[in-house]
Structure formats: structure tokens, C-alpha cells
Amino acid sequence: MSPEEATGGTLHAVLVESVKRNLEVMEWAGLGLATGTSLANGTVDIPLSEKPMVFYGVTVAGAVALMDLERYRPCAC
């Protein structure tokens, strides 16, 4: 099942929210976890300074270095 198919449902017992609810979800969330693609395609529309945000994936590597953002990379050296 793709994330698009699971939006509004669950995927591996985790609720997958629609990007349309980003602002609403981040009001109550203590931490945002987002793919690098969401930064690259502009779907991270919350002000990045308001809540802790951790990005993961290869796509975001350059952007987080330039913007001094957090990146989760368990297999990187």
C-alpha cells in the first residue's frame, strides 16, 4: 500500500495524515518527522522554527546542511 492510499488511514499501525492537515497536526505534535522530499517539494508549510523538525532521507542531505536543520541518518558515517 502506498502512502497516498493510506492517507487518512493507517500504515503499519501508524496513522498517516494528509499533507492538508500539516498545520493542524503540528499544533498538538511535539516533534515533526518528515521526508526530505517534503522539504524539496514545498509540502512542509509550517514555520520550521516553531516546533522541532527532523528530516530523513537522501533528498534532504544538502538542504539540512545549508539550513542548519536536524537530519536523522542511522546508516551514515
PDB file of N, CA, C, O and CB in Angstrom:
ATOM      1  N   MET A   1       0.848  -1.172   0.000  1.00  0.00           N
ATOM      2  CA  MET A   1       0.000   0.000   0.000  1.00  0.00           C
ATOM      3  C   MET A   1       0.896   1.238   0.000  1.00  0.00           C
ATOM      4  O   MET A   1       1.821   1.348   0.805  1.00  0.00           O
ATOM      5  CB  MET A   1      -0.967  -0.004   1.224  1.00  0.00           C
ATOM      6  N   SER A   2       0.615   2.148  -0.895  1.00  0.00           N
ATOM      7  CA  SER A   2       1.404   3.374  -0.971  1.00  0.00           C
ATOM      8  C   SER A   2       0.917   4.360   0.095  1.00  0.00           C
ATOM      9  O   SER A   2      -0.213   4.244   0.569  1.00  0.00           O
ATOM     10  CB  SER A   2       1.309   4.006  -2.391  1.00  0.00           C
ATOM     11  N   PRO A   3       1.759   5.330   0.477  1.00  0.00           N
ATOM     12  CA  PRO A   3       1.313   6.351   1.435  1.00  0.00           C
ATOM     13  C   PRO A   3       0.085   7.107   0.940  1.00  0.00           C
ATOM     14  O   PRO A   3      -0.771   7.489   1.738  1.00  0.00           O
ATOM     15  CB  PRO A   3       2.440   7.336   1.713  1.00  0.00           C
ATOM     16  N   GLU A   4      -0.006   7.323  -0.362  1.00  0.00           N
ATOM     17  CA  GLU A   4      -1.174   8.019  -0.903  1.00  0.00           C
ATOM     18  C   GLU A   4      -2.450   7.231  -0.637  1.00  0.00           C
ATOM     19  O   GLU A   4      -3.493   7.811  -0.334  1.00  0.00           O
ATOM     20  CB  GLU A   4      -1.007   8.257  -2.406  1.00  0.00           C
ATOM     21  N   GLU A   5      -2.366   5.916  -0.750  1.00  0.00           N
ATOM     22  CA  GLU A   5      -3.530   5.063  -0.493  1.00  0.00           C
ATOM     23  C   GLU A   5      -3.875   5.025   0.990  1.00  0.00           C
ATOM     24  O   GLU A   5      -5.037   4.849   1.356  1.00  0.00           O
ATOM     25  CB  GLU A   5      -3.274   3.646  -1.002  1.00  0.00           C
ATOM     26  N   ALA A   6      -2.872   5.189   1.839  1.00  0.00           N
ATOM     27  CA  ALA A   6      -3.087   5.078   3.278  1.00  0.00           C
ATOM     28  C   ALA A   6      -3.416   6.413   3.933  1.00  0.00           C
ATOM     29  O   ALA A   6      -3.780   6.437   5.108  1.00  0.00           O
ATOM     30  CB  ALA A   6      -1.871   4.487   3.929  1.00  0.00           C
ATOM     31  N   THR A   7      -3.300   7.520   3.212  1.00  0.00           N
ATOM     32  CA  THR A   7      -3.560   8.830   3.805  1.00  0.00           C
ATOM     33  C   THR A   7      -4.945   8.855   4.421  1.00  0.00           C
ATOM     34  O   THR A   7      -5.940   8.524   3.777  1.00  0.00           O
ATOM     35  CB  THR A   7      -3.420   9.946   2.754  1.00  0.00           C
ATOM     36  N   GLY A   8      -4.986   9.256   5.683  1.00  0.00           N
ATOM     37  CA  GLY A   8      -6.246   9.258   6.412  1.00  0.00           C
ATOM     38  C   GLY A   8      -6.525   7.918   7.059  1.00  0.00           C
ATOM     39  O   GLY A   8      -7.503   7.769   7.791  1.00  0.00           O
ATOM     40  N   GLY A   9      -5.679   6.953   6.795  1.00  0.00           N
ATOM     41  CA  GLY A   9      -5.813   5.624   7.383  1.00  0.00           C
ATOM     42  C   GLY A   9      -4.558   5.280   8.149  1.00  0.00           C
ATOM     43  O   GLY A   9      -3.867   6.165   8.654  1.00  0.00           O
ATOM     44  N   THR A  10      -4.263   4.009   8.235  1.00  0.00           N
ATOM     45  CA  THR A  10      -3.066   3.581   8.940  1.00  0.00           C
ATOM     46  C   THR A  10      -2.187   2.764   8.013  1.00  0.00           C
ATOM     47  O   THR A  10      -2.668   2.098   7.096  1.00  0.00           O
ATOM     48  CB  THR A  10      -3.428   2.772  10.194  1.00  0.00           C
ATOM     49  N   LEU A  11      -0.916   2.827   8.266  1.00  0.00           N
ATOM     50  CA  LEU A  11       0.076   2.050   7.541  1.00  0.00           C
ATOM     51  C   LEU A  11       1.016   1.488   8.594  1.00  0.00           C
ATOM     52  O   LEU A  11       1.700   2.243   9.285  1.00  0.00           O
ATOM     53  CB  LEU A  11       0.845   2.918   6.459  1.00  0.00           C
ATOM     54  N   HIS A  12       1.054   0.174   8.719  1.00  0.00           N
ATOM     55  CA  HIS A  12       1.856  -0.487   9.755  1.00  0.00           C
ATOM     56  C   HIS A  12       1.491   0.047  11.142  1.00  0.00           C
ATOM     57  O   HIS A  12       2.369   0.293  11.969  1.00  0.00           O
ATOM     58  CB  HIS A  12       3.366  -0.281   9.486  1.00  0.00           C
ATOM     59  N   ALA A  13       0.210   0.220  11.387  1.00  0.00           N
ATOM     60  CA  ALA A  13      -0.353   0.657  12.672  1.00  0.00           C
ATOM     61  C   ALA A  13      -0.030   2.113  13.020  1.00  0.00           C
ATOM     62  O   ALA A  13      -0.174   2.518  14.174  1.00  0.00           O
ATOM     63  CB  ALA A  13       0.152  -0.238  13.773  1.00  0.00           C
ATOM     64  N   VAL A  14       0.404   2.896  12.037  1.00  0.00           N
ATOM     65  CA  VAL A  14       0.696   4.309  12.253  1.00  0.00           C
ATOM     66  C   VAL A  14      -0.262   5.129  11.409  1.00  0.00           C
ATOM     67  O   VAL A  14      -0.419   4.873  10.215  1.00  0.00           O
ATOM     68  CB  VAL A  14       2.177   4.645  11.903  1.00  0.00           C
ATOM     69  N   LEU A  15      -0.908   6.119  12.027  1.00  0.00           N
ATOM     70  CA  LEU A  15      -1.817   6.986  11.300  1.00  0.00           C
ATOM     71  C   LEU A  15      -1.045   7.841  10.310  1.00  0.00           C
ATOM     72  O   LEU A  15      -0.067   8.493  10.674  1.00  0.00           O
ATOM     73  CB  LEU A  15      -2.612   7.868  12.267  1.00  0.00           C
ATOM     74  N   VAL A  16      -1.479   7.838   9.074  1.00  0.00           N
ATOM     75  CA  VAL A  16      -0.860   8.644   8.030  1.00  0.00           C
ATOM     76  C   VAL A  16      -1.790   9.813   7.745  1.00  0.00           C
ATOM     77  O   VAL A  16      -2.879   9.628   7.202  1.00  0.00           O
ATOM     78  CB  VAL A  16      -0.582   7.801   6.732  1.00  0.00           C
ATOM     79  N   GLU A  17      -1.363  11.008   8.107  1.00  0.00           N
ATOM     80  CA  GLU A  17      -2.184  12.199   7.916  1.00  0.00           C
ATOM     81  C   GLU A  17      -1.961  12.779   6.530  1.00  0.00           C
ATOM     82  O   GLU A  17      -0.896  12.607   5.937  1.00  0.00           O
ATOM     83  CB  GLU A  17      -1.873  13.250   8.988  1.00  0.00           C
ATOM     84  N   SER A  18      -2.955  13.456   6.030  1.00  0.00           N
ATOM     85  CA  SER A  18      -2.850  14.160   4.765  1.00  0.00           C
ATOM     86  C   SER A  18      -1.992  15.400   4.948  1.00  0.00           C
ATOM     87  O   SER A  18      -1.993  16.009   6.019  1.00  0.00           O
ATOM     88  CB  SER A  18      -4.242  14.534   4.224  1.00  0.00           C
ATOM     89  N   VAL A  19      -1.265  15.772   3.914  1.00  0.00           N
ATOM     90  CA  VAL A  19      -0.467  16.996   3.955  1.00  0.00           C
ATOM     91  C   VAL A  19      -1.366  18.209   4.195  1.00  0.00           C
ATOM     92  O   VAL A  19      -0.901  19.241   4.679  1.00  0.00           O
ATOM     93  CB  VAL A  19       0.330  17.167   2.643  1.00  0.00           C
ATOM     94  N   LYS A  20      -2.618  18.089   3.866  1.00  0.00           N
ATOM     95  CA  LYS A  20      -3.571  19.182   4.066  1.00  0.00           C
ATOM     96  C   LYS A  20      -3.785  19.481   5.550  1.00  0.00           C
ATOM     97  O   LYS A  20      -4.294  20.547   5.897  1.00  0.00           O
ATOM     98  CB  LYS A  20      -4.907  18.842   3.408  1.00  0.00           C
ATOM     99  N   ARG A  21      -3.405  18.558   6.421  1.00  0.00           N
ATOM    100  CA  ARG A  21      -3.599  18.740   7.863  1.00  0.00           C
ATOM    101  C   ARG A  21      -2.307  19.100   8.592  1.00  0.00           C
ATOM    102  O   ARG A  21      -2.279  19.079   9.823  1.00  0.00           O
ATOM    103  CB  ARG A  21      -4.183  17.481   8.465  1.00  0.00           C
ATOM    104  N   ASN A  22      -1.236  19.429   7.868  1.00  0.00           N
ATOM    105  CA  ASN A  22       0.054  19.725   8.497  1.00  0.00           C
ATOM    106  C   ASN A  22      -0.047  20.740   9.631  1.00  0.00           C
ATOM    107  O   ASN A  22       0.419  20.489  10.742  1.00  0.00           O
ATOM    108  CB  ASN A  22       1.017  20.235   7.461  1.00  0.00           C
ATOM    109  N   LEU A  23      -0.652  21.873   9.345  1.00  0.00           N
ATOM    110  CA  LEU A  23      -0.721  22.931  10.358  1.00  0.00           C
ATOM    111  C   LEU A  23      -1.515  22.490  11.575  1.00  0.00           C
ATOM    112  O   LEU A  23      -1.124  22.772  12.708  1.00  0.00           O
ATOM    113  CB  LEU A  23      -1.342  24.189   9.768  1.00  0.00           C
ATOM    114  N   GLU A  24      -2.628  21.802  11.350  1.00  0.00           N
ATOM    115  CA  GLU A  24      -3.471  21.322  12.447  1.00  0.00           C
ATOM    116  C   GLU A  24      -2.732  20.295  13.307  1.00  0.00           C
ATOM    117  O   GLU A  24      -2.768  20.363  14.535  1.00  0.00           O
ATOM    118  CB  GLU A  24      -4.766  20.710  11.895  1.00  0.00           C
ATOM    119  N   VAL A  25      -2.076  19.365  12.664  1.00  0.00           N
ATOM    120  CA  VAL A  25      -1.347  18.321  13.392  1.00  0.00           C
ATOM    121  C   VAL A  25      -0.181  18.924  14.177  1.00  0.00           C
ATOM    122  O   VAL A  25       0.060  18.542  15.322  1.00  0.00           O
ATOM    123  CB  VAL A  25      -0.830  17.241  12.417  1.00  0.00           C
ATOM    124  N   MET A  26       0.534  19.855  13.569  1.00  0.00           N
ATOM    125  CA  MET A  26       1.686  20.430  14.255  1.00  0.00           C
ATOM    126  C   MET A  26       1.301  21.334  15.422  1.00  0.00           C
ATOM    127  O   MET A  26       2.166  21.715  16.211  1.00  0.00           O
ATOM    128  CB  MET A  26       2.518  21.207  13.277  1.00  0.00           C
ATOM    129  N   GLU A  27       0.027  21.682  15.548  1.00  0.00           N
ATOM    130  CA  GLU A  27      -0.408  22.432  16.725  1.00  0.00           C
ATOM    131  C   GLU A  27      -0.289  21.585  17.984  1.00  0.00           C
ATOM    132  O   GLU A  27       0.056  22.104  19.046  1.00  0.00           O
ATOM    133  CB  GLU A  27      -1.850  22.917  16.550  1.00  0.00           C
ATOM    134  N   TRP A  28      -0.575  20.269  17.882  1.00  0.00           N
ATOM    135  CA  TRP A  28      -0.528  19.422  19.068  1.00  0.00           C
ATOM    136  C   TRP A  28       0.714  18.547  19.117  1.00  0.00           C
ATOM    137  O   TRP A  28       1.052  18.022  20.178  1.00  0.00           O
ATOM    138  CB  TRP A  28      -1.753  18.556  19.127  1.00  0.00           C
ATOM    139  N   ALA A  29       1.392  18.379  18.006  1.00  0.00           N
ATOM    140  CA  ALA A  29       2.567  17.498  17.969  1.00  0.00           C
ATOM    141  C   ALA A  29       3.759  18.168  18.646  1.00  0.00           C
ATOM    142  O   ALA A  29       3.931  19.384  18.560  1.00  0.00           O
ATOM    143  CB  ALA A  29       2.922  17.124  16.513  1.00  0.00           C
ATOM    144  N   GLY A  30       4.561  17.381  19.304  1.00  0.00           N
ATOM    145  CA  GLY A  30       5.761  17.901  19.936  1.00  0.00           C
ATOM    146  C   GLY A  30       6.976  17.854  19.035  1.00  0.00           C
ATOM    147  O   GLY A  30       7.980  18.517  19.295  1.00  0.00           O
ATOM    148  N   LEU A  31       6.881  17.058  17.959  1.00  0.00           N
ATOM    149  CA  LEU A  31       8.013  16.851  17.065  1.00  0.00           C
ATOM    150  C   LEU A  31       7.477  16.481  15.694  1.00  0.00           C
ATOM    151  O   LEU A  31       6.543  15.686  15.580  1.00  0.00           O
ATOM    152  CB  LEU A  31       8.972  15.751  17.607  1.00  0.00           C
ATOM    153  N   GLY A  32       8.059  17.048  14.667  1.00  0.00           N
ATOM    154  CA  GLY A  32       7.705  16.682  13.302  1.00  0.00           C
ATOM    155  C   GLY A  32       8.788  15.798  12.714  1.00  0.00           C
ATOM    156  O   GLY A  32       9.974  16.063  12.910  1.00  0.00           O
ATOM    157  N   LEU A  33       8.406  14.765  12.005  1.00  0.00           N
ATOM    158  CA  LEU A  33       9.330  13.877  11.303  1.00  0.00           C
ATOM    159  C   LEU A  33       8.898  13.873   9.853  1.00  0.00           C
ATOM    160  O   LEU A  33       7.773  13.480   9.543  1.00  0.00           O
ATOM    161  CB  LEU A  33       9.341  12.416  11.913  1.00  0.00           C
ATOM    162  N   ALA A  34       9.769  14.303   8.967  1.00  0.00           N
ATOM    163  CA  ALA A  34       9.375  14.466   7.572  1.00  0.00           C
ATOM    164  C   ALA A  34      10.452  13.950   6.630  1.00  0.00           C
ATOM    165  O   ALA A  34      11.643  13.986   6.939  1.00  0.00           O
ATOM    166  CB  ALA A  34       9.078  15.929   7.273  1.00  0.00           C
ATOM    167  N   THR A  35      10.011  13.474   5.486  1.00  0.00           N
ATOM    168  CA  THR A  35      10.960  13.046   4.456  1.00  0.00           C
ATOM    169  C   THR A  35      11.621  14.262   3.840  1.00  0.00           C
ATOM    170  O   THR A  35      11.078  15.366   3.883  1.00  0.00           O
ATOM    171  CB  THR A  35      10.258  12.201   3.366  1.00  0.00           C
ATOM    172  N   GLY A  36      12.774  14.058   3.278  1.00  0.00           N
ATOM    173  CA  GLY A  36      13.448  15.141   2.579  1.00  0.00           C
ATOM    174  C   GLY A  36      12.650  15.618   1.387  1.00  0.00           C
ATOM    175  O   GLY A  36      12.721  16.791   1.023  1.00  0.00           O
ATOM    176  N   THR A  37      11.894  14.732   0.776  1.00  0.00           N
ATOM    177  CA  THR A  37      11.074  15.105  -0.369  1.00  0.00           C
ATOM    178  C   THR A  37      10.066  16.172   0.013  1.00  0.00           C
ATOM    179  O   THR A  37       9.772  17.054  -0.794  1.00  0.00           O
ATOM    180  CB  THR A  37      10.357  13.885  -0.933  1.00  0.00           C
ATOM    181  N   SER A  38       9.531  16.112   1.227  1.00  0.00           N
ATOM    182  CA  SER A  38       8.554  17.122   1.650  1.00  0.00           C
ATOM    183  C   SER A  38       9.174  18.511   1.734  1.00  0.00           C
ATOM    184  O   SER A  38       8.483  19.508   1.530  1.00  0.00           O
ATOM    185  CB  SER A  38       7.956  16.743   3.000  1.00  0.00           C
ATOM    186  N   LEU A  39      10.452  18.587   2.029  1.00  0.00           N
ATOM    187  CA  LEU A  39      11.138  19.875   2.024  1.00  0.00           C
ATOM    188  C   LEU A  39      11.411  20.307   0.582  1.00  0.00           C
ATOM    189  O   LEU A  39      11.260  21.479   0.238  1.00  0.00           O
ATOM    190  CB  LEU A  39      12.461  19.797   2.833  1.00  0.00           C
ATOM    191  N   ALA A  40      11.808  19.360  -0.245  1.00  0.00           N
ATOM    192  CA  ALA A  40      12.132  19.671  -1.638  1.00  0.00           C
ATOM    193  C   ALA A  40      10.907  20.097  -2.442  1.00  0.00           C
ATOM    194  O   ALA A  40      11.012  20.974  -3.299  1.00  0.00           O
ATOM    195  CB  ALA A  40      12.778  18.470  -2.298  1.00  0.00           C
ATOM    196  N   ASN A  41       9.742  19.492  -2.180  1.00  0.00           N
ATOM    197  CA  ASN A  41       8.562  19.825  -2.986  1.00  0.00           C
ATOM    198  C   ASN A  41       7.663  20.867  -2.334  1.00  0.00           C
ATOM    199  O   ASN A  41       6.604  21.192  -2.871  1.00  0.00           O
ATOM    200  CB  ASN A  41       7.761  18.579  -3.254  1.00  0.00           C
ATOM    201  N   GLY A  42       8.069  21.393  -1.185  1.00  0.00           N
ATOM    202  CA  GLY A  42       7.356  22.500  -0.568  1.00  0.00           C
ATOM    203  C   GLY A  42       6.133  22.120   0.241  1.00  0.00           C
ATOM    204  O   GLY A  42       5.324  22.993   0.555  1.00  0.00           O
ATOM    205  N   THR A  43       5.962  20.852   0.592  1.00  0.00           N
ATOM    206  CA  THR A  43       4.800  20.487   1.396  1.00  0.00           C
ATOM    207  C   THR A  43       5.031  20.656   2.889  1.00  0.00           C
ATOM    208  O   THR A  43       4.100  20.474   3.674  1.00  0.00           O
ATOM    209  CB  THR A  43       4.412  19.068   1.110  1.00  0.00           C
ATOM    210  N   VAL A  44       6.229  20.995   3.296  1.00  0.00           N
ATOM    211  CA  VAL A  44       6.470  21.368   4.684  1.00  0.00           C
ATOM    212  C   VAL A  44       6.157  22.853   4.755  1.00  0.00           C
ATOM    213  O   VAL A  44       7.006  23.702   4.483  1.00  0.00           O
ATOM    214  CB  VAL A  44       7.962  21.040   5.159  1.00  0.00           C
ATOM    215  N   ASP A  45       4.919  23.144   5.126  1.00  0.00           N
ATOM    216  CA  ASP A  45       4.476  24.533   5.095  1.00  0.00           C
ATOM    217  C   ASP A  45       4.382  25.171   6.475  1.00  0.00           C
ATOM    218  O   ASP A  45       3.860  26.277   6.616  1.00  0.00           O
ATOM    219  CB  ASP A  45       3.145  24.619   4.421  1.00  0.00           C
ATOM    220  N   ILE A  46       4.885  24.481   7.489  1.00  0.00           N
ATOM    221  CA  ILE A  46       4.887  25.073   8.823  1.00  0.00           C
ATOM    222  C   ILE A  46       6.180  25.851   9.013  1.00  0.00           C
ATOM    223  O   ILE A  46       7.208  25.475   8.450  1.00  0.00           O
ATOM    224  CB  ILE A  46       4.728  23.983   9.924  1.00  0.00           C
ATOM    225  N   PRO A  47       6.154  26.916   9.787  1.00  0.00           N
ATOM    226  CA  PRO A  47       7.404  27.615  10.081  1.00  0.00           C
ATOM    227  C   PRO A  47       8.348  26.676  10.827  1.00  0.00           C
ATOM    228  O   PRO A  47       8.005  26.166  11.894  1.00  0.00           O
ATOM    229  CB  PRO A  47       7.139  28.901  10.912  1.00  0.00           C
ATOM    230  N   LEU A  48       9.515  26.452  10.279  1.00  0.00           N
ATOM    231  CA  LEU A  48      10.429  25.451  10.833  1.00  0.00           C
ATOM    232  C   LEU A  48      10.982  25.832  12.197  1.00  0.00           C
ATOM    233  O   LEU A  48      11.543  24.976  12.881  1.00  0.00           O
ATOM    234  CB  LEU A  48      11.567  25.226   9.884  1.00  0.00           C
ATOM    235  N   SER A  49      10.849  27.061  12.609  1.00  0.00           N
ATOM    236  CA  SER A  49      11.389  27.463  13.901  1.00  0.00           C
ATOM    237  C   SER A  49      10.412  27.246  15.052  1.00  0.00           C
ATOM    238  O   SER A  49      10.809  27.331  16.214  1.00  0.00           O
ATOM    239  CB  SER A  49      11.792  28.908  13.852  1.00  0.00           C
ATOM    240  N   GLU A  50       9.140  26.967  14.755  1.00  0.00           N
ATOM    241  CA  GLU A  50       8.140  26.855  15.816  1.00  0.00           C
ATOM    242  C   GLU A  50       8.177  25.527  16.568  1.00  0.00           C
ATOM    243  O   GLU A  50       7.968  25.508  17.781  1.00  0.00           O
ATOM    244  CB  GLU A  50       6.780  27.048  15.237  1.00  0.00           C
ATOM    245  N   LYS A  51       8.431  24.444  15.893  1.00  0.00           N
ATOM    246  CA  LYS A  51       8.462  23.112  16.513  1.00  0.00           C
ATOM    247  C   LYS A  51       9.710  22.379  16.045  1.00  0.00           C
ATOM    248  O   LYS A  51      10.208  22.629  14.948  1.00  0.00           O
ATOM    249  CB  LYS A  51       7.177  22.292  16.163  1.00  0.00           C
ATOM    250  N   PRO A  52      10.215  21.473  16.881  1.00  0.00           N
ATOM    251  CA  PRO A  52      11.342  20.655  16.429  1.00  0.00           C
ATOM    252  C   PRO A  52      10.930  19.823  15.220  1.00  0.00           C
ATOM    253  O   PRO A  52       9.865  19.207  15.220  1.00  0.00           O
ATOM    254  CB  PRO A  52      11.849  19.737  17.568  1.00  0.00           C
ATOM    255  N   MET A  53      11.769  19.806  14.197  1.00  0.00           N
ATOM    256  CA  MET A  53      11.500  19.051  12.982  1.00  0.00           C
ATOM    257  C   MET A  53      12.744  18.254  12.631  1.00  0.00           C
ATOM    258  O   MET A  53      13.846  18.802  12.597  1.00  0.00           O
ATOM    259  CB  MET A  53      11.085  19.987  11.810  1.00  0.00           C
ATOM    260  N   VAL A  54      12.579  16.986  12.374  1.00  0.00           N
ATOM    261  CA  VAL A  54      13.682  16.122  11.973  1.00  0.00           C
ATOM    262  C   VAL A  54      13.355  15.579  10.594  1.00  0.00           C
ATOM    263  O   VAL A  54      12.279  15.026  10.371  1.00  0.00           O
ATOM    264  CB  VAL A  54      13.916  14.962  13.004  1.00  0.00           C
ATOM    265  N   PHE A  55      14.290  15.741   9.675  1.00  0.00           N
ATOM    266  CA  PHE A  55      14.123  15.247   8.315  1.00  0.00           C
ATOM    267  C   PHE A  55      14.934  13.967   8.146  1.00  0.00           C
ATOM    268  O   PHE A  55      15.950  13.767   8.812  1.00  0.00           O
ATOM    269  CB  PHE A  55      14.555  16.317   7.276  1.00  0.00           C
ATOM    270  N   TYR A  56      14.470  13.108   7.246  1.00  0.00           N
ATOM    271  CA  TYR A  56      15.217  11.891   6.950  1.00  0.00           C
ATOM    272  C   TYR A  56      15.207  11.658   5.452  1.00  0.00           C
ATOM    273  O   TYR A  56      14.330  12.141   4.737  1.00  0.00           O
ATOM    274  CB  TYR A  56      14.624  10.673   7.701  1.00  0.00           C
ATOM    275  N   GLY A  57      16.189  10.915   4.992  1.00  0.00           N
ATOM    276  CA  GLY A  57      16.289  10.575   3.584  1.00  0.00           C
ATOM    277  C   GLY A  57      17.456  11.281   2.907  1.00  0.00           C
ATOM    278  O   GLY A  57      18.040  12.223   3.441  1.00  0.00           O
ATOM    279  N   VAL A  58      17.768  10.801   1.733  1.00  0.00           N
ATOM    280  CA  VAL A  58      18.898  11.323   0.969  1.00  0.00           C
ATOM    281  C   VAL A  58      18.578  12.679   0.349  1.00  0.00           C
ATOM    282  O   VAL A  58      19.455  13.538   0.261  1.00  0.00           O
ATOM    283  CB  VAL A  58      19.299  10.336  -0.120  1.00  0.00           C
ATOM    284  N   THR A  59      17.345  12.882  -0.077  1.00  0.00           N
ATOM    285  CA  THR A  59      16.950  14.106  -0.768  1.00  0.00           C
ATOM    286  C   THR A  59      17.261  15.355   0.040  1.00  0.00           C
ATOM    287  O   THR A  59      17.549  16.405  -0.534  1.00  0.00           O
ATOM    288  CB  THR A  59      15.479  14.065  -1.089  1.00  0.00           C
ATOM    289  N   VAL A  60      17.207  15.258   1.339  1.00  0.00           N
ATOM    290  CA  VAL A  60      17.329  16.440   2.193  1.00  0.00           C
ATOM    291  C   VAL A  60      18.768  16.712   2.642  1.00  0.00           C
ATOM    292  O   VAL A  60      19.008  17.710   3.321  1.00  0.00           O
ATOM    293  CB  VAL A  60      16.445  16.280   3.407  1.00  0.00           C
ATOM    294  N   ALA A  61      19.710  15.876   2.295  1.00  0.00           N
ATOM    295  CA  ALA A  61      21.072  15.993   2.818  1.00  0.00           C
ATOM    296  C   ALA A  61      21.680  17.375   2.622  1.00  0.00           C
ATOM    297  O   ALA A  61      22.188  17.961   3.578  1.00  0.00           O
ATOM    298  CB  ALA A  61      21.952  14.972   2.166  1.00  0.00           C
ATOM    299  N   GLY A  62      21.639  17.898   1.429  1.00  0.00           N
ATOM    300  CA  GLY A  62      22.231  19.207   1.165  1.00  0.00           C
ATOM    301  C   GLY A  62      21.472  20.335   1.829  1.00  0.00           C
ATOM    302  O   GLY A  62      22.069  21.251   2.394  1.00  0.00           O
ATOM    303  N   ALA A  63      20.149  20.267   1.760  1.00  0.00           N
ATOM    304  CA  ALA A  63      19.319  21.338   2.317  1.00  0.00           C
ATOM    305  C   ALA A  63      19.507  21.476   3.824  1.00  0.00           C
ATOM    306  O   ALA A  63      19.615  22.594   4.329  1.00  0.00           O
ATOM    307  CB  ALA A  63      17.850  21.080   2.003  1.00  0.00           C
ATOM    308  N   VAL A  64      19.548  20.359   4.551  1.00  0.00           N
ATOM    309  CA  VAL A  64      19.699  20.468   6.007  1.00  0.00           C
ATOM    310  C   VAL A  64      21.063  21.011   6.385  1.00  0.00           C
ATOM    311  O   VAL A  64      21.201  21.724   7.380  1.00  0.00           O
ATOM    312  CB  VAL A  64      19.484  19.113   6.669  1.00  0.00           C
ATOM    313  N   ALA A  65      22.069  20.677   5.596  1.00  0.00           N
ATOM    314  CA  ALA A  65      23.404  21.213   5.876  1.00  0.00           C
ATOM    315  C   ALA A  65      23.427  22.727   5.664  1.00  0.00           C
ATOM    316  O   ALA A  65      24.004  23.460   6.467  1.00  0.00           O
ATOM    317  CB  ALA A  65      24.465  20.530   4.979  1.00  0.00           C
ATOM    318  N   LEU A  66      22.803  23.186   4.594  1.00  0.00           N
ATOM    319  CA  LEU A  66      22.775  24.623   4.302  1.00  0.00           C
ATOM    320  C   LEU A  66      21.877  25.401   5.251  1.00  0.00           C
ATOM    321  O   LEU A  66      22.167  26.552   5.581  1.00  0.00           O
ATOM    322  CB  LEU A  66      22.316  24.850   2.883  1.00  0.00           C
ATOM    323  N   MET A  67      20.783  24.775   5.695  1.00  0.00           N
ATOM    324  CA  MET A  67      19.802  25.466   6.537  1.00  0.00           C
ATOM    325  C   MET A  67      19.991  25.182   8.022  1.00  0.00           C
ATOM    326  O   MET A  67      19.236  25.690   8.850  1.00  0.00           O
ATOM    327  CB  MET A  67      18.406  25.071   6.127  1.00  0.00           C
ATOM    328  N   ASP A  68      20.995  24.374   8.367  1.00  0.00           N
ATOM    329  CA  ASP A  68      21.291  24.018   9.755  1.00  0.00           C
ATOM    330  C   ASP A  68      20.077  23.382  10.445  1.00  0.00           C
ATOM    331  O   ASP A  68      19.699  23.778  11.547  1.00  0.00           O
ATOM    332  CB  ASP A  68      21.742  25.260  10.532  1.00  0.00           C
ATOM    333  N   LEU A  69      19.474  22.386   9.776  1.00  0.00           N
ATOM    334  CA  LEU A  69      18.327  21.653  10.317  1.00  0.00           C
ATOM    335  C   LEU A  69      18.768  20.279  10.794  1.00  0.00           C
ATOM    336  O   LEU A  69      19.870  19.829  10.479  1.00  0.00           O
ATOM    337  CB  LEU A  69      17.209  21.521   9.259  1.00  0.00           C
ATOM    338  N   GLU A  70      17.907  19.614  11.554  1.00  0.00           N
ATOM    339  CA  GLU A  70      18.193  18.281  12.063  1.00  0.00           C
ATOM    340  C   GLU A  70      17.947  17.235  10.979  1.00  0.00           C
ATOM    341  O   GLU A  70      16.996  17.344  10.204  1.00  0.00           O
ATOM    342  CB  GLU A  70      17.336  17.981  13.305  1.00  0.00           C
ATOM    343  N   ARG A  71      18.798  16.236  10.932  1.00  0.00           N
ATOM    344  CA  ARG A  71      18.623  15.128   9.990  1.00  0.00           C
ATOM    345  C   ARG A  71      18.893  13.814  10.700  1.00  0.00           C
ATOM    346  O   ARG A  71      19.906  13.663  11.384  1.00  0.00           O
ATOM    347  CB  ARG A  71      19.558  15.284   8.763  1.00  0.00           C
ATOM    348  N   TYR A  72      17.983  12.867  10.536  1.00  0.00           N
ATOM    349  CA  TYR A  72      18.139  11.520  11.097  1.00  0.00           C
ATOM    350  C   TYR A  72      18.771  10.666  10.014  1.00  0.00           C
ATOM    351  O   TYR A  72      18.228  10.534   8.917  1.00  0.00           O
ATOM    352  CB  TYR A  72      16.757  10.913  11.582  1.00  0.00           C
ATOM    353  N   ARG A  73      19.908  10.094  10.325  1.00  0.00           N
ATOM    354  CA  ARG A  73      20.613   9.257   9.355  1.00  0.00           C
ATOM    355  C   ARG A  73      21.294   8.093  10.074  1.00  0.00           C
ATOM    356  O   ARG A  73      22.483   8.161  10.387  1.00  0.00           O
ATOM    357  CB  ARG A  73      21.655  10.093   8.560  1.00  0.00           C
ATOM    358  N   PRO A  74      20.543   7.033  10.333  1.00  0.00           N
ATOM    359  CA  PRO A  74      21.085   5.935  11.116  1.00  0.00           C
ATOM    360  C   PRO A  74      22.227   5.169  10.447  1.00  0.00           C
ATOM    361  O   PRO A  74      23.029   4.546  11.143  1.00  0.00           O
ATOM    362  CB  PRO A  74      19.997   4.993  11.432  1.00  0.00           C
ATOM    363  N   CYS A  75      22.321   5.199   9.141  1.00  0.00           N
ATOM    364  CA  CYS A  75      23.357   4.405   8.444  1.00  0.00           C
ATOM    365  C   CYS A  75      24.482   5.272   7.895  1.00  0.00           C
ATOM    366  O   CYS A  75      25.364   4.761   7.205  1.00  0.00           O
ATOM    367  CB  CYS A  75      22.732   3.611   7.300  1.00  0.00           C
ATOM    368  N   ALA A  76      24.474   6.565   8.182  1.00  0.00           N
ATOM    369  CA  ALA A  76      25.511   7.447   7.648  1.00  0.00           C
ATOM    370  C   ALA A  76      26.748   7.408   8.524  1.00  0.00           C
ATOM    371  O   ALA A  76      26.667   7.120   9.718  1.00  0.00           O
ATOM    372  CB  ALA A  76      24.993   8.882   7.532  1.00  0.00           C
ATOM    373  N   CYS A  77      27.860   7.691   7.942  1.00  0.00           N
ATOM    374  CA  CYS A  77      29.125   7.735   8.689  1.00  0.00           C
ATOM    375  C   CYS A  77      29.312   9.074   9.350  1.00  0.00           C
ATOM    376  O   CYS A  77      30.319   9.295  10.022  1.00  0.00           O
ATOM    377  CB  CYS A  77      30.308   7.442   7.774  1.00  0.00           C
TER     378      CYS A  77
END
